[in-house]
Amino acid sequence: MTTNKLSRDTWINAAIKVLATSGIDQVRVDQLAKKLKITRGSFYHHFDSRKDLLEGILKKWRLRATEEIIDRLQRGAASPLEQIIYLMNLPVKGSSAVEAASIEISIRAWARRDALARECVEEVDNYRLSFIKAIFKELGHTDVRADDLANLVYAYIVSTSLIHFDKDYKHRQEMAERIAEFLVSNCPLMKCPKRDELANNS
């Protein structure tokens, strides 16, 4: 077994893989060291304790599964509809989406019995909901209605990640587009930007 020091990210990535396949209880320093074929000394070069590693897992999950996605959309030129469609299709983007869903499911299961994970999940949920709500407010919805629609879209995204599709991604992607178009265009306000756009194109 080697004593070469691995990077902090290598340990975190290995821990995330174990979490996704076996659950948080199996994320243990000795087991990770065996998988990485390295001594425990490398671990303590980067982490003070197992809790430090767990915090690293949650931080990386939040960055990958939320902050990077939102930042990419905010820097892009996608319309509100395109942004909603993109978000609703995240669970059906192939093998990477399946892996991401496995990680999220495991973290949510962990959060049901651990305060550290629960706090992180609540922060992520609120951050995601706030971003989706802002999209609907941009379309002219009231604060209350934008909040309702954001929760509806988010519930769709989370529940879709739990369903096995036998790789029938195209059907699900088309369904997400139809639902998104309905939610975006079904605006009760007389001056809803999307309503005016549809009327002009009809």
Secondary structure by P-SEA (a helix, b strand, c coil): cccccccaaaaaaaaaaaaaccccccccaaaaaaaacccaaaaaaccccaaaaaaaaaaaaaaaacaaaaaaaaaccccaaaaaaaaaacccccaaaaaaaaaaaaaaaaacccaaaaaaaaaaaaaaaaaaaaaaaaacccaaaaaaaaaaaaaaaaaaaacccccaaaaaaaaaaaaaaaaaacccccccaaaaaaaaac
